Amino acid sequence: MLEGFNIKTSMKIEFYSKKEVDTLIKVLSPDNVCVPEGLKIDIKSENKYLVIDIFCNKGI
């Protein structure tokens, strides 16, 4: 495993409406409760975009 650096990736997905995005956030959020140590997943909305940020500080 490579150590000593952080990894970040982002996805920005456009939907037809903010309502769709808000519904998806409600559906996906429970899946992000038990993630491995060093991994963080943020899900948010930016108008009609679903934004998913994934951070890992454990290396690969």
WOWORA-V28503 format. One record per residue. N is the residue number from 1. PHI is phi as a letter, one per 30 degrees, with the letter a starting at -180 (NA if undefined). OMEGA is omega in whole degrees, 0 to 359 (* if undefined). Layout:
n: {N N}
phi: {PHI PHI}
omega: {OMEGA OMEGA}
This chain:
n: {1 2 3 4 5 6 7 8 9 10 11 12 13 14 15 16 17 18 19 20 21 22 23 24 25 26 27 28 29 30 31 32 33 34 35 36 37 38 39 40 41 42 43 44 45 46 47 48 49 50 51 52 53 54 55 56 57 58 59 60}
phi: {NA d b j b c b b b b b b c d b d b d d d d d d d d d d d e d d c d c c e e j c b b c b b c b h c c c c c c b c b c c i b}
omega: {174 181 175 175 180 178 176 173 181 173 177 187 181 176 182 184 176 179 176 180 180 177 179 179 179 181 185 186 179 180 185 184 184 177 180 178 180 180 179 179 177 177 181 177 171 186 182 177 170 182 178 177 179 181 176 178 179 184 179 *}
